[in-house]
Amino acid sequence: MPRKRRRQPVVIMLTAFVFVVALVSQTAARYTANWTSLDARPLPSWYDEAKLGIFIHWGVFSVPGFVNEWFWWYWQGQQPPDQKCVNYMSKNYPPGFSYPQFAPQFHAQFFDPGEWADIFKASGAKYVVLTAKHHEGFTNWGSPYSWNWNSVDTGPHRDLVQDLGDAVRSRSLHYGLYNSLYEWFHPLYLMDKKNGFKTQVFVMDKLLPELYNMVVRYKPDVIWSDGDWEAPDTYWNSTEFLAWLYSDSPVKDTVVTNDRWGAGCPCKHGGFYNCKDKYTPGQLPTHKWEKCTSVDKLSWGYRRDMRISELMDLPTIIKDLVQTVALGGNYLLNVGPTPDGMIPTVFEERLRGVGAWLEINGEAIYASKPWRVQAENSTIPIWYTSKGTTVYAILTAKPPKPTVQLLEPKTSPITKVTLLGNPKPLSWSPIQPNAGLVILLPELPYIPGQAWTLRLDNIQ
């Protein structure tokens, strides 16, 4: 009988092919420790689609709750010290009281992570970023590199990062962590600083081990870096960390980072750009960016003496959100919880108001793209977003007349106009052949945020 043909070479060739494909795929997804390689990494798509996030500044600085989260620095770091902070301490605390003595008063006894997550979900946000460690160096988790200066060893005696992360993720929200690179008063950092940052003892013995541990333990979808400006990225070993983060970490395919990785990096290197706090570009940027801002206009952390006039009202927040998204950005809105773990009622009211507006108008926000024109010069502010052949014109003020004129859209015979929240088509007429239109508005209903969205289908 003829012998059967052996298939072993085919199997070997197929195995080799699979191995080569896997190797090529693996190689293509790897990044090296230089900005050229790191800056070429595509931003995971979830981030641009999300548009809205909630920022949370919470730590020992919430206990004094005075001036802002930089209280310790203003009191005992800068020279001369801020006299308001000196007076506050002398009037309210005994002589010799030190900042670390605030930590046991950071009780978080009313902290209900499920309740917080429900508020964030109701806001319409798609991601949440918590301060894992601010410039004071206190970690909101049991860092093995921050002995007795963390939320497990003192204060709440619980892992705040884990508890909130579990609650946030159970509601299908992305979870990110803010981490300050520098620490105002850490002796190893002060030693490196004294040496002109030619030594890296703080980085090698404290910062990087803690950062790697945090990523592996909590698997954040966002790493929001800060506290970088006193030293170059070469001191922080930023490119080495990011190469590991993007190539080998457990979140390599989903994590996004900002641009605060060393002096000179903001608005130049990193994932999305923050550029600076409360940054708003004058025109459409070419790179994905994020505006971080705070409901309390004077502080990111909780203030005991905040007043209603010092807070952003809901229409202002909505206008800010709309402008940011129209210019291609994400909007990260901050609240500062109390030291006992409550989100102040006025902050909750703002967040739920944003969510109520997005319930009606979210179609024009989530997963939208900037249009060819971002804004319209009209009698009222009008901002544009788009999805394919659908364009959204968002009116951030009520028109003085029952009509609104849009000069930029190029119409066609099948152009259709509707008001989000009302499916009935609106009457319109062209201003010029195939260019511009006047829309007859219905009685605009009251909605939270006082901004209305017109949906325009089949236009250019």
Stockholm file with secondary structure:
# STOCKHOLM 1.0

chainA/1-460         MPRKRRRQPVVIMLTAFVFVVALVSQTAARYTANWTSLDARPLPSWYDEAKLGIFIHWGVFSVPGFVNEWFWWYWQGQQPPDQKCVNYMSKNYPPGFSYPQFAPQFHAQFFDPGEWADIFKASGAKYVVLTAKHHEGFTNWGSPYSWNWNSVDTGPHRDLVQDLGDAVRSRSLHYGLYNSLYEWFHPLYLMDKKNGFKTQVFVMDKLLPELYNMVVRYKPDVIWSDGDWEAPDTYWNSTEFLAWLYSDSPVKDTVVTNDRWGAGCPCKHGGFYNCKDKYTPGQLPTHKWEKCTSVDKLSWGYRRDMRISELMDLPTIIKDLVQTVALGGNYLLNVGPTPDGMIPTVFEERLRGVGAWLEINGEAIYASKPWRVQAENSTIPIWYTSKGTTVYAILTAKPPKPTVQLLEPKTSPITKVTLLGNPKPLSWSPIQPNAGLVILLPELPYIPGQAWTLRLDNIQ
#=GR chainA/1-460 SS CCCCCCCHHHHHHHHHHHHHHHHHHHHHTCCCSSHHHHHTSCCCHHHHHHCEEEEECCSGGGTTCCSCTTHHHHHHTSSSCCHHHHHHHHHHSCTTCCGGGGGGGCCCTTCCHHHHHHHHHHTTCSEEEEEEECTTCCBSSCCTTSTTSBTTTSTTCSCHHHHHHHHHHTTTCEEEEEEESCCTTCHHHHHHHHTTTCCCHHIIIIIHHHHHHHHHHHCCSEEEEECCTTSCHHHHTHHHHHHHHHHTSTTTTTCEECSCSSTTCTTTSSSSBCCSTTCCCSSCCSSCEEEEEESBTTCSSCCTTCCGGGBCCHHHHHHHHHHHHHTTEEEEEEECCCTTSCCCHHHHHHHHHHHHHHHHHGGGTTTCBCCSSCEECSSSCEEEEEETTEEEEEESSCCSSSEEEESSCCCCTTCEEEETTBCSCCCEEEEETTEEEEEECCCCCCCTTSCEEEEEESCC
#=GC SS_cons         CCCCCCCHHHHHHHHHHHHHHHHHHHHHTCCCSSHHHHHTSCCCHHHHHHCEEEEECCSGGGTTCCSCTTHHHHHHTSSSCCHHHHHHHHHHSCTTCCGGGGGGGCCCTTCCHHHHHHHHHHTTCSEEEEEEECTTCCBSSCCTTSTTSBTTTSTTCSCHHHHHHHHHHTTTCEEEEEEESCCTTCHHHHHHHHTTTCCCHHIIIIIHHHHHHHHHHHCCSEEEEECCTTSCHHHHTHHHHHHHHHHTSTTTTTCEECSCSSTTCTTTSSSSBCCSTTCCCSSCCSSCEEEEEESBTTCSSCCTTCCGGGBCCHHHHHHHHHHHHHTTEEEEEEECCCTTSCCCHHHHHHHHHHHHHHHHHGGGTTTCBCCSSCEECSSSCEEEEEETTEEEEEESSCCSSSEEEESSCCCCTTCEEEETTBCSCCCEEEEETTEEEEEECCCCCCCTTSCEEEEEESCC
//
